[in-house]
């Protein structure tokens, strides 16, 4: 995985096929920065942050989730800045929190999903809820660029 620059303000951390870690994105404004998705695990997120630091970029002020799938959300508990999702995604994450409290749930996931088993072979998955939720649309004025 590597951090690629798409435009003057937009970067993306490439997808890792072997573990099915998704692409993560980063938008740099003049005042604030924003990450798109939190990543599959804390390890995945740390690699992303190390790549940002390697390019001299600050950690995100906001981390916004695109949807509730585990590979995009399970590192939310370790995300820098304020975490944000739409209300529906937050509802799915709350349901996932309850599922992970059920005995054997994580082990069933490991048996059913080879990627989950690989990502969480030596650690436990942790589902966190976003600090902020929104309905419909939300705009971030980052300074020189707006994310919606």
Backbone as a chain_set.jsonl record, in Angstrom:
{"seq": "XXXXXXXXXXXXXXXXXXXXXXXXXXXXXXXXXXXXXXXXXXXXXXXXXXXXXXXXXXXXXXXXXXXXXXXXXXXXXXXXXXXXXXXXXXXXXXXXXXXXXXXXXXXXXXXXXXXXXXXXXXXXXXXXXXXXXXXXXXXXXXXXXXXX", "coords": {"N": [[0.843, -1.164, 0.0], [0.423, 2.243, -0.692], [0.724, 5.833, -0.497], [-0.846, 7.893, -2.691], [-0.859, 10.829, -4.698], [-3.567, 12.518, -5.898], [-4.657, 15.006, -6.673], [-3.81, 18.473, -6.124], [-4.815, 18.702, -3.552], [-5.912, 16.266, -2.796], [-5.376, 12.984, -1.707], [-4.762, 9.448, -1.84], [-4.73, 6.32, -0.206], [-3.614, 3.363, -1.276], [-5.532, 0.429, -2.214], [-5.256, -2.766, -0.687], [-4.895, -5.788, -1.936], [-4.338, -8.428, -0.986], [-5.237, -8.549, 1.67], [-7.627, -7.389, 1.449], [-7.894, -4.778, 2.26], [-9.363, -1.623, 2.106], [-9.174, 1.232, -0.13], [-8.189, 4.302, 1.245], [-8.922, 7.721, 1.736], [-7.799, 11.171, 1.611], [-8.25, 14.569, 2.261], [-6.849, 17.673, 1.947], [-7.189, 20.734, 3.364], [-6.75, 24.319, 3.649], [-7.132, 25.024, 6.285], [-8.213, 22.821, 7.672], [-8.145, 19.194, 7.662], [-9.351, 16.165, 6.155], [-10.214, 12.784, 6.483], [-11.292, 10.069, 4.522], [-13.026, 7.452, 5.406], [-12.118, 5.017, 7.933], [-10.662, 2.689, 7.993], [-9.673, -0.837, 8.034], [-8.545, -1.963, 10.313], [-6.771, -1.136, 13.355], [-4.069, -1.413, 12.778], [-4.069, -1.068, 9.976], [-4.952, 1.588, 9.844], [-2.828, 2.877, 11.208], [-0.749, 2.478, 9.355], [-1.688, 4.063, 7.247], [-1.649, 6.608, 8.497], [1.098, 6.826, 8.978], [2.005, 6.985, 6.361], [0.841, 9.425, 5.623], [2.222, 11.175, 7.372], [4.76, 10.751, 6.339], [4.627, 12.168, 3.985], [4.563, 14.658, 4.949], [2.105, 15.549, 5.827], [-0.572, 16.633, 7.943], [-2.317, 14.788, 10.518], [-5.755, 13.796, 10.087], [-8.351, 16.186, 10.765], [-10.949, 15.527, 10.771], [-12.683, 12.461, 10.407], [-14.499, 10.798, 8.139], [-17.054, 8.513, 7.512], [-17.888, 6.453, 4.748], [-19.632, 4.337, 4.504], [-20.969, 1.494, 6.348], [-19.495, -0.927, 6.28], [-17.218, -3.334, 7.618], [-14.504, -3.224, 6.784], [-14.11, -0.578, 6.312], [-14.633, 0.713, 8.66], [-13.784, -0.429, 11.141], [-11.543, 0.606, 12.42], [-12.305, 2.927, 13.544], [-12.372, 3.616, 16.247], [-9.767, 4.369, 16.774], [-9.261, 6.533, 15.239], [-8.032, 9.719, 14.191], [-8.985, 13.032, 15.158], [-12.336, 14.349, 14.757], [-14.948, 12.074, 14.482], [-17.274, 11.063, 11.97], [-20.445, 10.227, 10.577], [-23.221, 9.313, 8.461], [-26.594, 9.067, 9.685], [-27.765, 6.517, 9.205], [-25.541, 4.834, 8.771], [-24.39, 4.996, 11.327], [-26.402, 3.717, 12.781], [-26.22, 1.08, 11.772], [-23.648, 0.491, 12.69], [-24.079, 0.568, 15.465], [-25.754, -1.653, 15.749], [-23.923, -3.588, 14.988], [-22.11, -3.381, 17.092], [-23.633, -4.511, 19.14], [-23.85, -7.105, 18.134], [-21.176, -7.995, 18.26], [-20.931, -8.31, 20.948], [-22.128, -10.686, 21.434], [-21.554, -14.018, 22.366], [-19.036, -15.793, 20.676], [-19.416, -14.546, 18.207], [-17.375, -13.037, 16.828], [-15.59, -15.08, 16.322], [-17.071, -16.689, 14.585], [-17.186, -14.926, 12.419], [-14.486, -14.951, 11.724], [-14.239, -17.574, 10.774], [-15.954, -17.498, 8.579], [-15.056, -15.448, 6.917], [-12.241, -14.983, 5.25], [-10.589, -12.748, 4.966], [-11.244, -11.128, 7.154], [-10.42, -12.892, 9.143], [-7.674, -12.913, 8.663], [-6.986, -10.208, 9.108], [-7.677, -9.919, 11.784], [-6.312, -11.879, 13.204], [-4.622, -11.859, 15.418], [-5.72, -10.035, 17.156], [-8.507, -8.303, 18.646], [-11.561, -7.315, 17.161], [-13.081, -4.114, 17.233], [-15.892, -2.217, 17.547], [-16.773, 1.066, 17.015], [-18.711, 4.016, 17.612], [-19.573, 6.898, 15.645], [-18.645, 10.281, 16.497], [-20.139, 12.422, 15.589], [-23.229, 12.695, 13.845], [-25.191, 12.785, 10.862], [-28.002, 13.811, 8.835], [-29.104, 13.435, 5.515], [-27.224, 15.67, 3.985], [-23.876, 16.928, 4.453], [-21.59, 19.528, 4.763], [-18.15, 20.309, 4.653], [-16.132, 22.933, 5.214], [-13.028, 23.254, 4.454], [-11.09, 25.05, 3.998], [-10.188, 26.617, 1.295], [-11.063, 24.445, -0.063], [-13.986, 22.461, -0.34], [-15.628, 19.798, 1.186], [-18.215, 17.537, 0.594]], "CA": [[0.0, 0.0, 0.0], [1.195, 3.48, -0.76], [-0.064, 7.049, -0.575], [-0.755, 8.516, -4.012], [-1.447, 12.16, -4.78], [-4.477, 12.612, -7.031], [-4.676, 16.422, -7.045], [-3.05, 19.277, -5.16], [-5.387, 18.574, -2.207], [-6.495, 14.944, -2.553], [-4.47, 11.844, -1.688], [-5.421, 8.197, -1.495], [-3.91, 5.206, 0.238], [-4.083, 2.331, -2.201], [-6.165, -0.82, -1.788], [-4.362, -3.917, -0.543], [-5.678, -6.932, -2.389], [-4.095, -9.628, -0.188], [-6.055, -8.52, 2.891], [-8.836, -6.664, 1.057], [-7.967, -3.464, 2.904], [-9.834, -0.69, 1.082], [-8.545, 2.521, -0.374], [-8.575, 5.37, 2.157], [-8.639, 8.998, 1.079], [-7.43, 12.295, 2.465], [-8.423, 15.873, 1.621], [-6.142, 18.687, 2.729], [-7.59, 22.117, 3.188], [-5.822, 25.29, 4.234], [-7.358, 25.085, 7.741], [-8.54, 21.504, 8.218], [-8.011, 18.056, 6.761], [-10.424, 15.194, 6.317], [-9.974, 11.43, 5.978], [-12.485, 9.362, 4.064], [-13.025, 6.118, 5.992], [-11.192, 4.811, 9.04], [-9.819, 1.529, 7.738], [-10.095, -2.173, 8.469], [-8.039, -2.259, 11.655], [-5.855, -0.119, 13.85], [-2.824, -1.573, 11.998], [-4.312, -0.439, 8.677], [-5.001, 3.027, 10.08], [-1.465, 3.338, 11.534], [0.003, 2.532, 8.095], [-2.195, 5.248, 6.554], [-1.127, 7.784, 9.175], [2.541, 6.876, 8.731], [2.166, 7.462, 4.982], [0.544, 10.863, 5.652], [3.369, 11.847, 8.005], [5.868, 10.647, 5.405], [4.457, 13.231, 2.983], [4.5, 15.934, 5.66], [0.699, 15.935, 5.982], [-1.082, 16.461, 9.302], [-3.395, 13.809, 10.685], [-7.035, 14.442, 9.785], [-9.177, 16.815, 11.789], [-12.218, 14.815, 10.677], [-12.702, 11.181, 9.701], [-15.877, 10.614, 7.702], [-17.317, 7.177, 6.98], [-18.728, 6.383, 3.55], [-20.651, 3.33, 4.78], [-20.744, 0.759, 7.582], [-18.752, -2.185, 6.151], [-16.134, -3.449, 8.591], [-13.189, -2.833, 6.263], [-14.067, 0.886, 6.277], [-15.04, 1.297, 9.938], [-13.335, -1.052, 12.392], [-10.486, 1.387, 13.083], [-12.874, 4.216, 13.948], [-12.007, 3.888, 17.65], [-8.409, 4.905, 16.822], [-9.159, 7.606, 14.242], [-7.706, 11.074, 14.636], [-9.987, 14.059, 14.918], [-13.754, 14.103, 15.016], [-15.471, 11.035, 13.597], [-18.563, 11.501, 11.426], [-21.137, 9.365, 9.615], [-24.659, 9.56, 8.349], [-27.367, 8.393, 10.727], [-27.964, 5.111, 8.852], [-24.288, 4.134, 9.05], [-24.278, 4.911, 12.785], [-27.342, 2.68, 13.221], [-25.603, -0.21, 11.442], [-22.525, 0.28, 13.606], [-24.641, 0.249, 16.782], [-26.193, -3.046, 15.671], [-22.698, -4.391, 14.962], [-21.595, -3.405, 18.466], [-24.418, -5.501, 19.875], [-23.482, -8.43, 17.618], [-19.857, -8.364, 18.767], [-21.081, -8.693, 22.355], [-22.645, -12.058, 21.464], [-20.469, -15.011, 22.442], [-18.707, -16.524, 19.463], [-19.678, -13.809, 16.964], [-16.12, -12.734, 16.126], [-15.019, -16.348, 15.836], [-17.848, -17.062, 13.384], [-16.707, -14.066, 11.331], [-13.169, -15.45, 11.306], [-14.449, -18.795, 9.982], [-16.7, -17.198, 7.359], [-14.422, -14.399, 6.113], [-10.786, -15.15, 5.31], [-9.952, -11.442, 5.123], [-11.421, -10.765, 8.561], [-9.556, -13.793, 9.914], [-6.288, -12.457, 8.495], [-6.831, -8.89, 9.738], [-7.872, -10.03, 13.224], [-5.739, -13.139, 13.671], [-3.989, -11.694, 16.731], [-6.33, -8.927, 17.894], [-9.964, -8.313, 18.663], [-12.237, -6.216, 16.47], [-13.769, -3.196, 18.141], [-16.794, -1.34, 16.804], [-16.992, 2.357, 17.676], [-19.715, 4.874, 16.996], [-19.041, 8.221, 15.313], [-18.956, 11.366, 17.426], [-21.175, 13.242, 14.957], [-24.094, 12.033, 12.855], [-25.952, 13.753, 10.083], [-29.043, 13.358, 7.908], [-29.04, 14.039, 4.186], [-25.925, 16.154, 3.51], [-23.046, 17.696, 5.368], [-20.48, 20.172, 4.064], [-16.982, 20.681, 5.426], [-15.322, 23.992, 4.62], [-11.697, 22.914, 4.951], [-10.182, 26.144, 3.663], [-9.756, 26.462, -0.085], [-11.739, 23.279, -0.63], [-15.163, 22.022, 0.416], [-15.993, 18.387, 1.039], [-19.651, 17.356, 0.868]], "C": [[0.892, 1.232, 0.0], [0.233, 4.667, -0.865], [0.203, 7.715, -1.919], [-1.408, 9.886, -3.957], [-2.278, 12.24, -6.05], [-4.545, 14.036, -7.577], [-3.823, 17.169, -6.019], [-3.524, 19.024, -3.73], [-5.865, 17.172, -1.852], [-5.443, 13.855, -2.722], [-5.301, 10.592, -1.441], [-4.387, 7.136, -1.183], [-4.444, 3.988, -0.495], [-4.663, 1.104, -1.5], [-5.109, -1.907, -1.682], [-5.157, -5.179, -0.825], [-5.536, -8.153, -1.474], [-4.956, -9.693, 1.072], [-7.395, -7.838, 2.655], [-9.017, -5.376, 1.862], [-8.36, -2.451, 1.829], [-8.928, 0.53, 0.919], [-9.069, 3.497, 0.686], [-8.183, 6.677, 1.492], [-8.402, 10.094, 2.106], [-7.586, 13.575, 1.66], [-7.766, 16.914, 2.52], [-6.644, 20.073, 2.373], [-6.534, 23.03, 3.783], [-5.936, 25.343, 5.761], [-7.531, 23.717, 8.378], [-8.265, 20.43, 7.172], [-9.05, 17.008, 7.124], [-9.982, 13.859, 5.738], [-11.313, 10.834, 5.571], [-12.294, 7.892, 4.424], [-11.886, 5.941, 6.983], [-10.26, 3.624, 8.828], [-10.313, 0.272, 8.425], [-9.678, -2.489, 9.9], [-7.137, -1.111, 12.09], [-4.516, -0.203, 13.113], [-2.943, -0.875, 10.651], [-4.277, 1.085, 8.83], [-3.608, 3.588, 10.393], [-0.6, 3.433, 10.279], [-0.388, 3.768, 7.282], [-1.608, 6.516, 7.167], [0.381, 7.925, 8.974], [2.818, 7.395, 7.323], [1.87, 8.957, 4.899], [1.719, 11.635, 6.236], [4.572, 11.851, 7.073], [5.824, 11.693, 4.299], [4.367, 14.61, 3.636], [3.083, 16.438, 5.86], [0.246, 15.731, 7.422], [-2.141, 15.362, 9.351], [-4.732, 14.523, 10.488], [-7.711, 15.054, 11.013], [-10.539, 16.132, 11.877], [-11.975, 13.479, 9.981], [-14.164, 10.877, 9.412], [-16.034, 9.227, 7.091], [-18.219, 7.246, 5.751], [-19.877, 5.401, 3.74], [-20.162, 2.441, 5.918], [-19.881, -0.493, 7.465], [-17.513, -2.181, 7.039], [-14.789, -2.965, 8.061], [-13.031, -1.312, 6.165], [-14.223, 1.515, 7.666], [-14.377, 0.746, 11.195], [-12.162, -0.346, 13.073], [-11.009, 2.732, 13.58], [-12.477, 4.592, 15.375], [-10.631, 4.533, 17.78], [-8.207, 6.098, 15.887], [-8.856, 8.953, 14.886], [-8.873, 12.01, 14.356], [-11.394, 13.615, 15.27], [-14.276, 13.109, 14.001], [-16.921, 11.343, 13.238], [-19.139, 10.417, 10.517], [-22.584, 9.822, 9.473], [-25.367, 8.714, 9.405], [-27.517, 6.896, 10.446], [-26.705, 4.292, 9.127], [-24.104, 3.961, 10.552], [-25.216, 3.843, 13.346], [-26.79, 1.287, 12.949], [-24.443, -0.513, 12.394], [-23.011, -0.062, 15.013], [-25.126, -1.199, 16.822], [-24.978, -3.982, 15.67], [-22.067, -4.477, 16.344], [-22.318, -4.474, 19.277], [-24.046, -6.912, 19.426], [-22.148, -8.889, 18.189], [-19.894, -8.725, 20.245], [-21.59, -10.123, 22.499], [-21.482, -13.044, 21.481], [-20.271, -15.713, 21.089], [-18.883, -15.773, 18.162], [-18.4, -13.544, 16.169], [-15.489, -14.002, 15.579], [-15.777, -16.855, 14.6], [-17.418, -16.224, 12.189], [-15.356, -14.556, 10.805], [-13.313, -16.704, 10.429], [-15.081, -18.49, 8.627], [-15.969, -16.244, 6.411], [-12.91, -14.467, 6.279], [-10.062, -13.827, 5.519], [-10.065, -10.955, 6.567], [-10.495, -11.611, 9.43], [-8.1, -13.343, 9.83], [-6.057, -11.141, 9.241], [-6.88, -8.981, 11.263], [-7.383, -11.37, 13.775], [-5.191, -13.017, 15.088], [-4.522, -10.489, 17.509], [-7.849, -9.042, 17.8], [-10.511, -7.098, 17.918], [-13.02, -5.4, 17.49], [-14.614, -2.24, 17.298], [-17.041, -0.084, 17.624], [-18.075, 3.122, 16.922], [-19.111, 6.238, 16.699], [-19.472, 9.259, 16.348], [-20.097, 12.234, 16.9], [-21.932, 12.425, 13.924], [-24.858, 13.101, 12.096], [-27.008, 13.037, 9.247], [-28.824, 14.085, 6.591], [-27.627, 14.411, 3.773], [-25.195, 16.925, 4.606], [-21.885, 18.263, 4.564], [-19.389, 20.539, 5.061], [-16.227, 21.755, 4.659], [-13.926, 23.862, 5.208], [-10.684, 24.037, 4.747], [-9.642, 25.914, 2.255], [-10.385, 25.283, -0.804], [-12.905, 22.903, 0.277], [-15.412, 20.552, 0.126], [-17.47, 18.26, 1.401], [-19.979, 15.879, 0.898]], "O": [[1.962, 1.254, 0.608], [-0.92, 4.515, -1.269], [1.341, 8.056, -2.24], [-2.397, 10.081, -3.25], [-1.759, 12.051, -7.15], [-4.496, 14.248, -8.788], [-3.195, 16.556, -5.156], [-2.732, 19.12, -2.793], [-6.196, 16.922, -0.693], [-4.724, 13.802, -3.72], [-6.404, 10.664, -0.9], [-3.326, 7.062, -1.803], [-5.611, 3.629, -0.341], [-4.327, 0.794, -0.357], [-4.181, -1.964, -2.488], [-6.0, -5.581, -0.023], [-6.523, -8.842, -1.217], [-5.359, -10.778, 1.492], [-8.206, -7.727, 3.575], [-10.14, -4.94, 2.115], [-7.756, -2.424, 0.757], [-8.046, 0.796, 1.735], [-10.264, 3.508, 0.983], [-7.199, 6.722, 0.754], [-8.745, 9.972, 3.282], [-7.119, 13.666, 0.525], [-8.088, 17.021, 3.703], [-6.536, 20.52, 1.232], [-5.544, 22.567, 4.351], [-4.968, 25.663, 6.45], [-7.055, 23.476, 9.488], [-8.165, 20.705, 5.976], [-9.557, 16.968, 8.245], [-9.439, 13.804, 4.635], [-12.337, 11.076, 6.21], [-11.493, 7.188, 3.809], [-10.848, 6.598, 6.901], [-9.184, 3.565, 9.424], [-11.219, 0.294, 9.258], [-10.383, -3.202, 10.614], [-6.79, -0.234, 11.298], [-3.892, 0.826, 12.851], [-2.025, -0.17, 10.23], [-3.645, 1.781, 8.035], [-3.248, 4.656, 9.898], [0.196, 4.363, 10.146], [0.468, 4.435, 6.702], [-1.127, 7.393, 6.45], [0.881, 9.039, 8.817], [3.761, 8.16, 7.115], [2.563, 9.684, 4.188], [2.161, 12.632, 5.664], [5.318, 12.829, 7.018], [6.858, 12.061, 3.743], [4.124, 15.608, 2.959], [2.878, 17.637, 6.045], [0.64, 14.754, 8.058], [-2.778, 15.052, 8.345], [-4.824, 15.731, 10.703], [-7.652, 14.522, 12.121], [-11.194, 16.156, 12.919], [-11.152, 13.388, 9.07], [-14.969, 10.717, 10.33], [-15.233, 8.819, 6.25], [-19.189, 8.002, 5.72], [-20.966, 5.601, 3.203], [-19.045, 2.624, 6.402], [-19.556, -1.083, 8.495], [-16.846, -1.158, 7.193], [-14.014, -2.362, 8.803], [-11.922, -0.821, 5.955], [-13.976, 2.708, 7.837], [-14.409, 1.409, 12.232], [-11.827, -0.682, 14.209], [-10.224, 3.585, 13.994], [-12.268, 5.769, 15.67], [-10.351, 5.179, 18.79], [-7.094, 6.61, 15.765], [-9.35, 9.279, 15.965], [-9.649, 11.793, 13.426], [-11.6, 12.635, 15.985], [-14.073, 13.275, 12.798], [-17.696, 11.816, 14.069], [-18.403, 9.767, 9.774], [-23.087, 10.615, 10.269], [-24.797, 7.765, 9.944], [-27.406, 6.088, 11.367], [-26.789, 3.184, 9.656], [-23.704, 2.888, 11.004], [-24.856, 3.14, 14.29], [-26.883, 0.406, 13.804], [-24.284, -1.648, 12.846], [-22.408, -0.9, 15.684], [-24.929, -1.893, 17.82], [-25.014, -5.047, 16.285], [-21.546, -5.524, 16.727], [-21.694, -5.243, 20.007], [-23.94, -7.816, 20.254], [-22.004, -10.053, 18.563], [-18.979, -9.381, 20.742], [-21.492, -10.708, 23.578], [-20.54, -12.917, 20.699], [-21.228, -16.161, 20.458], [-18.538, -16.298, 17.103], [-18.354, -13.802, 14.967], [-14.916, -13.994, 14.49], [-15.167, -17.392, 13.676], [-17.296, -16.737, 11.077], [-15.117, -14.574, 9.598], [-12.581, -16.865, 9.452], [-14.776, -19.155, 7.637], [-16.248, -16.242, 5.212], [-12.365, -14.066, 7.307], [-9.026, -13.789, 6.184], [-9.103, -10.436, 7.133], [-9.859, -11.095, 10.35], [-7.377, -13.39, 10.825], [-5.047, -10.983, 9.926], [-6.208, -8.217, 11.956], [-7.975, -11.922, 14.703], [-5.283, -13.96, 15.873], [-3.856, -9.983, 18.412], [-8.387, -9.785, 16.978], [-9.982, -5.993, 18.036], [-13.544, -5.928, 18.471], [-14.089, -1.539, 16.433], [-17.464, -0.155, 18.778], [-18.31, 2.889, 15.736], [-18.226, 6.691, 17.425], [-20.518, 9.13, 16.984], [-20.921, 12.722, 17.673], [-21.365, 11.584, 13.228], [-25.136, 14.181, 12.619], [-26.921, 11.837, 8.99], [-28.398, 15.24, 6.581], [-26.895, 13.564, 3.262], [-25.791, 17.481, 5.528], [-21.267, 17.55, 3.772], [-19.665, 21.014, 6.162], [-15.735, 21.5, 3.56], [-13.671, 24.306, 6.327], [-9.566, 23.981, 5.259], [-8.737, 25.103, 2.057], [-10.249, 25.145, -2.02], [-12.82, 23.013, 1.501], [-15.408, 20.119, -1.026], [-17.918, 18.817, 2.404], [-21.132, 15.507, 1.114]]}, "num_chains": 1, "name": "protein.A"}
